[in-house]
Protein backbone atom coordinates (compact mmCIF):
# COMPACT_ATOMS: atom_id res chain seq x y z
CA UNK A 1 0.00 0.00 0.00
CA UNK A 2 1.13 3.53 -0.65
CA UNK A 3 -0.18 7.07 -0.69
CA UNK A 4 -2.83 8.13 -3.22
CA UNK A 5 -2.07 10.97 -5.62
CA UNK A 6 -5.26 13.01 -5.15
CA UNK A 7 -6.23 12.18 -1.55
CA UNK A 8 -6.14 15.31 0.63
CA UNK A 9 -4.72 13.39 3.61
CA UNK A 10 -2.04 11.77 1.45
CA UNK A 11 -1.12 15.24 0.17
CA UNK A 12 -0.83 16.48 3.78
CA UNK A 13 1.37 13.48 4.64
CA UNK A 14 3.63 14.27 1.65
CA UNK A 15 3.87 17.91 2.77
CA UNK A 16 2.03 19.26 -0.28
CA UNK A 17 -0.71 20.89 1.83
CA UNK A 18 -0.37 22.73 5.14
CA UNK A 19 -1.51 21.27 8.44
CA UNK A 20 -1.04 21.94 12.13
CA UNK A 21 0.66 18.74 13.25
CA UNK A 22 0.66 17.84 16.92
CA UNK A 23 2.27 14.38 16.60
CA UNK A 24 4.01 12.35 13.91
CA UNK A 25 5.87 9.05 13.67
CA UNK A 26 6.63 6.58 10.88
CA UNK A 27 3.07 5.14 10.81
CA UNK A 28 0.66 8.00 11.68
CA UNK A 29 0.33 11.75 11.79
CA UNK A 30 -2.01 13.76 14.02
CA UNK A 31 -3.10 17.22 12.96
CA UNK A 32 -5.82 19.68 13.96
CA UNK A 33 -9.10 19.55 12.03
CA UNK A 34 -9.63 22.73 9.97
CA UNK A 35 -13.40 22.50 10.65
CA UNK A 36 -13.38 21.43 14.33
CA UNK A 37 -16.39 20.47 16.39
CA UNK A 38 -14.57 21.87 19.46
CA UNK A 39 -11.20 23.53 19.98
CA UNK A 40 -8.45 20.92 19.80
CA UNK A 41 -10.41 18.54 17.52
CA UNK A 42 -7.68 16.47 15.84
CA UNK A 43 -7.41 13.76 13.22
CA UNK A 44 -5.23 10.68 13.58
CA UNK A 45 -4.27 9.62 10.06
CA UNK A 46 -2.31 6.52 9.00
CA UNK A 47 0.59 7.20 6.62
CA UNK A 48 -0.73 4.66 4.13
CA UNK A 49 -3.80 5.12 1.96
CA UNK A 50 -6.69 2.86 2.98
CA UNK A 51 -10.30 3.92 2.58
CA UNK A 52 -11.77 1.89 5.42
CA UNK A 53 -10.66 0.53 8.77
CA UNK A 54 -10.76 -3.07 7.54
CA UNK A 55 -8.41 -2.17 4.65
CA UNK A 56 -5.68 -0.89 6.97
CA UNK A 57 -2.63 -3.15 7.52
CA UNK A 58 -2.54 -4.41 11.11
CA UNK A 59 0.62 -2.53 12.13
CA UNK A 60 -1.02 0.77 11.10
CA UNK A 61 -4.26 -0.19 12.82
CA UNK A 62 -2.41 -0.88 16.06
CA UNK A 63 -0.47 2.38 15.83
CA UNK A 64 -3.67 4.33 15.12
CA UNK A 65 -5.15 3.17 18.43
CA UNK A 66 -1.95 3.51 20.48
CA UNK A 67 -1.31 7.06 19.26
CA UNK A 68 -4.96 8.04 19.74
CA UNK A 69 -4.76 6.87 23.37
CA UNK A 70 -1.55 8.88 23.85
CA UNK A 71 -2.56 12.11 22.12
CA UNK A 72 -6.19 12.40 23.30
CA UNK A 73 -5.37 13.05 26.99
CA UNK A 74 -2.74 15.60 25.94
CA UNK A 75 -5.33 17.46 23.87
CA UNK A 76 -7.81 17.38 26.77
CA UNK A 77 -5.19 18.85 29.10
CA UNK A 78 -4.00 21.47 26.60
CA UNK A 79 -7.48 22.83 25.82
CA UNK A 80 -8.80 22.35 29.36
CA UNK A 81 -11.55 19.98 28.24
CA UNK A 82 -13.30 17.53 30.55
CA UNK A 83 -13.37 14.46 28.32
CA UNK A 84 -13.13 13.36 24.69
CA UNK A 85 -14.77 11.22 22.03
CA UNK A 86 -12.89 9.06 19.55
CA UNK A 87 -14.89 8.61 16.35
CA UNK A 88 -14.14 6.69 13.16
CA UNK A 89 -16.67 7.25 10.39
CA UNK A 90 -16.20 4.14 8.24
CA UNK A 91 -17.90 4.60 4.84
CA UNK A 92 -20.00 7.36 3.31
CA UNK A 93 -23.25 6.22 4.98
CA UNK A 94 -21.45 6.56 8.34
CA UNK A 95 -20.45 10.16 7.58
CA UNK A 96 -16.94 9.58 6.20
CA UNK A 97 -16.13 12.56 3.97
CA UNK A 98 -12.43 11.94 3.24
CA UNK A 99 -11.99 8.41 1.92
CA UNK A 100 -8.77 7.78 3.85
CA UNK A 101 -9.38 6.04 7.18
CA UNK A 102 -8.83 8.34 10.16
CA UNK A 103 -9.90 8.79 13.76
CA UNK A 104 -11.33 12.01 15.17
CA UNK A 105 -10.30 13.04 18.68
CA UNK A 106 -13.00 15.47 19.82
CA UNK A 107 -12.43 17.28 23.13
CA UNK A 108 -15.64 17.62 25.14
CA UNK A 109 -16.99 20.01 27.74
CA UNK A 110 -20.24 19.77 29.64
CA UNK A 111 -22.90 21.69 27.73
CA UNK A 112 -20.87 22.05 24.52
CA UNK A 113 -23.96 21.24 22.44
CA UNK A 114 -22.35 18.28 20.68
CA UNK A 115 -24.29 15.01 20.76
CA UNK A 116 -22.12 12.33 19.18
CA UNK A 117 -24.65 9.61 20.05
CA UNK A 118 -27.59 11.66 18.77
CA UNK A 119 -28.92 8.88 16.56
CA UNK A 120 -32.26 7.29 17.31
CA UNK A 121 -31.85 4.21 19.52
CA UNK A 122 -34.23 1.31 19.97
CA UNK A 123 -34.73 -1.70 22.25
CA UNK A 124 -34.61 -4.99 20.31
CA UNK A 125 -35.98 -8.17 21.82
CA UNK A 126 -33.57 -10.73 23.28
CA UNK A 127 -34.49 -13.02 20.35
CA UNK A 128 -33.57 -10.34 17.81
CA UNK A 129 -30.23 -9.73 19.55
CA UNK A 130 -29.49 -13.47 19.45
CA UNK A 131 -30.50 -13.73 15.77
CA UNK A 132 -28.26 -10.82 14.76
CA UNK A 133 -25.44 -12.14 16.94
CA UNK A 134 -25.64 -15.52 15.20
CA UNK A 135 -25.52 -13.87 11.75
CA UNK A 136 -22.39 -11.91 12.74
CA UNK A 137 -20.70 -15.04 14.13
CA UNK A 138 -21.42 -16.87 10.84
CA UNK A 139 -19.80 -14.08 8.82
CA UNK A 140 -16.76 -14.06 11.13
CA UNK A 141 -16.39 -17.84 10.69
CA UNK A 142 -16.61 -17.47 6.91
CA UNK A 143 -19.89 -19.38 6.70
CA UNK A 144 -21.66 -16.52 4.95
N, C-alpha and C positions, 0 to 999 in steps of 0.2 A: 504494500500500500504506500501511497505517496500523497503529496499535496495536489489539489485540483487547481487548474489554471485560473478559473473565474470565481471560485468560492471566496467570499469576503473574509472569512476566518483564515483561510489558507493564505490570502494576500497579507493579512495582518501578521501571521506567523513568519512569512518571508520578509517582512519589513517594508512592504510596498504601500501599506496604509498605516496611518498613525493610530496609536492606542495608548492608554494609560495603564501600563503593566504594573501589577503589584507582586507578581511571582512568576518565575520561569525556571524550568529545568529541561532536560533532554526529551521528556515525554509530553509535558503539558505547559500551557501558558495561562495565566489568570490576568484578566484586564477588566477595567470598569466598563459597565454597560453605558452606551451613549444615550440611551432612553431608559433610565433607571426607574424602577418602581419606588424605591427609597434610596436615600444617599448611601453610597457604598455598595450598591447592587453590582455584583461582579459576575463574570462568566469564566468558567473553567473549561478550557478548550484543548483537546488532544492535538498533538502535533503530527497527526496523520489524518487524512481525509476519510471519514466514514459517516454516512448519512444517519444511521441509527445506532443505538446502543448495542444491539446484537451483532452489528457489523464490525465493532471495534475489537482489535486484537487484545487478548487477555492482559498483556503487560500494560497497555494503555488504559484499559478499564480499571485495573487495580490502582494505577497511579492517579487516575481521575478521582477516585474515592479518597485515597490517602491525602492528596493535596487539598481536596475540598474540606476534609476534616481538620486540616492544619490551618488553612487560610480563613475559614469561616469565623472561628473565634477571634482571630486578629482583626477582622473587619468589624465585628460586633464591638470590640474594645475601642477601636480607632474612632468609630462614629457614635459611640455611646448608645448603642442599641441595647435592647433587652434580650433579644433572641434572634433566630434566623430560620428561614426556610431554604431547603435545597430542592430545586425543581429541575427535572429533565423532561422536556416536551419531546416525545418520541414519535414523530410522524406529523403530517400536516393536520390531521383531524384532532391531534392532541395539542395543537397550537404551535408546533415547531415552524418557525419562519425562515431560519437559516438552516439549510440542509447539510449541516456538519454537526455531529453530535456534540453537545455541550451541556454543562450543568450551570444553573443560575444559583448564586448565593444571594439571598435577599434578606438584608437586615430588617428586623421588625421591632416596632415600638407599640405599646398598648395604644389603641385608638388611632392607628395610622390609616385606617380606612381600607386596608388591603385584606381581601378575603380569598386566600389561595384555595381553600376548600369550599368555595362558593357554589359548587355544582349541586344539583338536586340529588339527594340521597334517598334510598328506599330500604325497606326491611324485607328481604326475601325469606321464604320459609326454610326450615332446616332441610327439607327434601330438595329444594332448589339449590341450596348451597352444596349439598352432597352431589347432586347431578353435575353441576358445573365443575366441582372439584374433580370428579371422576373423568370428565372430558379433558381437563388440563393434564391430569396424570397420564392419560392415554397419549396425548401429544408429546409429552416429555419422554415417554418410553418409546416413541416412534411408531406407535400403533395406529396413528391417524395422520 
